[in-house]
Every structure is written in structure tokens, then in C-alpha cells.
């Protein structure tokens, strides 16, 4: 009964973190999986994945519904919408390939919220979102539970596995975020550099003639 209560607590934490993206939901799933690993019952790890995925899925549905009803004004008020230029790029990607973008968005740190907002603002149908978000949440919970199991298998004490899993997630998230920002900065600088070069060339051509 106590473990069932812990699973419902995990569900609530992940669902809340999906709506208010300040809670490290991935760390919560990994920590629960690390503890479940030391129980020596594979079923408990499956339950952690199931409850974590269900919490993520329900939280995403609530956030998506709020964005569909409230639009960009509500997203700005709740501080979900911060980078409109990045959101515009996500809208273009989402219009080209809906399901793959939704599937990958949860695995990229900071990628879920822009994709979810873009899906709501471009009017992605409820049916498409409901179906596409199922495997996305399941894959996300499985990956983070796998990190927790890895941490639990390395360290003999449960709390050590939890700490190791949380630290690993934070390191991965920071690394991926840093790489993503570098790529976006390069992508933003390239067109500017090309335009500047073209402008210089056009200015120089009359004098050469």
C-alpha cells in the first residue's frame, strides 16, 4: 500500500511538472526507478514507467487544452511562451512532420514546451495530439527510468543510486542545452553573415565596373 501511494505521488509530481515546468520530472522518474531496482521486483520498475508516463501524458493534455483555449496570451501570462522566434521555427517543423517532432520533443531538454505550444497554436487536432503524445510519454518515461536503473545497479545503497541518477540527468540536460544553444547561435549567425557578405559584394560591384 505504501508503494502504491508512492506511485500516485510520482504521478502527481510528474503531472504537475508537465504543467508548471519547474519541477525536474525526469529526475523524479529516475529516482523512483533507482529505488524500485533495489526492491528486486521488475514489476515495480514497469509500474514506475507506467505511472511516470501517465503523469506526463495527463499534464501534457492539460497544458495543451489550456493553450488551445487561452492562446498565446495565456501562454505569455503563465510564462510558457518566452522565445517567439524559436516558436516560429518549431511551427514550421511541426507543419512538415507532426508525429516525429512530438515524439522527439520530450527527449530534448527544453524541447517539450515549445513543441506543445506550437502544436496548440497551429491548431493541431486533438486526435493527432492524443495519439502522437502516447508513445512520446512512454518513451520519455522508459528512458529516464533506464537512467535510474543504471544508477541503482552501480551503487549498492538506494539513496546513492538516486543521487547518481539525478546528477547524471542534470549533466545530460545541461550538456544538451548548451549544444542546442550553440547550434541555434550558429544558425542565426550564418544567414546574417551571408547577407552581410552579399551586401558588401553588391556595394563593391559598381566601383569595379
C-alpha angles and dihedrals in degrees: 000000000000091000091049088054089051090053092052088048088053089050091052094047093049093045091049091047091051090057097037103035098206097088115089095234094171090056090050092055093044093049092049091048091050090053091045090053091062090054087069091222114119089198091067091057090051089051091051089054092046096048092042092050091045092051092049091047095050092046091051091050091053093047092046092049092049091051093048091052101036100033125196093327092063091043090055092046092053090044093241091122111062108135111046094175091057089045091055090053091049090052090056092050092046093052090053098047118006106176099043092049092050091046095052097038095080093053094055115078108245092006101103101067098050091048093047091049092047091050091053095045096048089050100247106188119256090236093056093045094047093050098040095046094056097072090037092059093041092051091046093051091046093052095049092043088052089055089051092049090050090053092046092050093052098050124052097214121068096227091052090054091050093050092046092050093049093048091048092051092049091050093048092047093049092046094049092045091051092049092047093051091049091052092048091049091051092047091050093047096048098066090043091052092047092049091049091050092049091048092051091049093050091049091051097047099076092054091048090053 
